[in-house]
């Protein structure tokens, strides 16, 4: 096993805001909560897609779990 870097999240996210702009373009206001975060229901639906959007949605769900754990 290789050494884990401390800043793996920053390296994993290549285009910041790409998922938000996709959701805004496709779903409009109904894609976001009142706080401004992407709705979990939409993230789960997008995570089933192939390609970049699916990867970004899966990473967003993972990061959401990390934030909750603390």
Secondary structure, 3 states (H helix, E strand, C coil): CCCCCCCHHHHHCCCCCHHHHHHHHHHHHHHECCCCCECHHHHHHHHCCCHHHHHHHHHHHHHHHHHHHC
